[in-house]
Amino acid sequence: MSEETTIRQVFDPASRHDPFPLYAELRKRPVHRDPSGSYVVSTYRDIVALLHDPRLSSDVRKRGIHDAPVPPPFISIDPPEHDRLRSLAMAYFGPPHRPGLIAATEPRLRELVEELIDGLADKRRIDIVDDFAYPMPITMICHLLGVPREDERRFHGWATDLVNNAGARFGPDAPGTQELLRRGSKSVGELSAYLAELVERHRKDPGDDLISGLATDGGMSDEDINSTARLLLVAGHETTVNLIANGMLTLLRLPALLERLREDPELAVPLVEELLRFEPPVHMLPARTAIADIEVAGVTIPKGSGVNLVLASGSRDPARFSDPERVDPEREDNQHLGFGGGIHYCFGAPLARLEAQIALNALARRLENPRLVKDPPPYRLSPILRGPQQLLVDVDGIRS
């Protein structure tokens, strides 16, 4: 199989259900040049090195992406502006400035999870995605940001369009690409307009939430508040939806492990770490740009080139992880790439971990004899944020 064919298959929706054999092909040569002229890096050692290399820029404007949101969110810019904006946002989200914030959400998270499962009591076929994995994290991130509960459902369509737009922008052209880009641009505009109004409302009547804090402390411009809120609303729930859905799919395929979790709730902590390695919600980081020549595994990536880091491939690299195709909650030194690395390490990792631990524990405990309806399930379009679009499960009932 040629390099170009392998890379095109990685981005092909037909491969979304199992891209890992393609990643194994990529790892045979750690650096590939894709059809667009960008470079794809797939091995753990080289990905980690690049995540910490200041010669690799995260600023999308240096990639020549002229339709990117303006201003881009802090995840898509470089220091020192990245550091300033991230620090301002972190002051209202969690550690080190508010170390108790995430822990304080745990009672509400547990209550919300039980409410959602209680609502499934009359069903014998449930969709883990729509019935559970989507509403739980969107409710929590909206609460933390200060989005009214009645507006939560509006974000589903916007977030889907933005995620699909990212996958279309950074992959090889395919049928439907232009439509995905158009819809993504439209949703960015609609979401930005909504958030601009929300910022003004919180400035006039602030609460104990992130948007209120940013709107009243004067450290960020309104444009930067908007881009930060947009990033956190999308990334703050999309990744967790995928983490929960991918995790439950893995457990349903491994019923002995599901039974272990049911009997031992403490297993959820190491299990979630292993799921972040084995079936991560984020498969690649696109839109990096070499701002100098960089030699990687004997290949020179020229200055100005785009670079895509295939995190999910690195987390199954046999040169780093023994028996990487096996799910092992007891795996030692599990330094996976599920939350990225370097200065752009996932902002919401503590919250996502807690949400997944609570969610998977509750599903294991309360779903009676769960069985997959279709395996593999249908997957979402994006090769970047990968997860089932639907995960239908038949159950004999809901335990109390």
ABEGO torsion letter per residue (X at the ends): XBAAAAAAAAABAAAAABAAAAAAAAAABABBBBAAGBBBBABAAAAAAAAABAABBABAAAAGBAABBOBBBAAABBOAAAAAAAAAAAAAAEOAABAAAAAAAAAAAAAAAAAAAAAAAABABBBAAAAAAAAAAAAAAAAAAGBBAAAAAAAAAAAAAAAAAAAAAABBBBBGAAAAAAAAAAAAAAAAAAAAAAAAAAAABBBBBAAAAAAAAGABBAAAAAAAAAAAAAAAAAAAAAAAAAAAAAAAABAAAAAAAAABAAAAAAAAAAAAAABBABABBBGBBBABBBBBGGBBBBBGBBBBBBAAAAAABAAABBGAABBBAABBGBBBAAAEBEAABBAAAAAAAAAAAAAAAAAAAABBGBBBABOBBBBBABAABBBBABBBBBBAEBBX
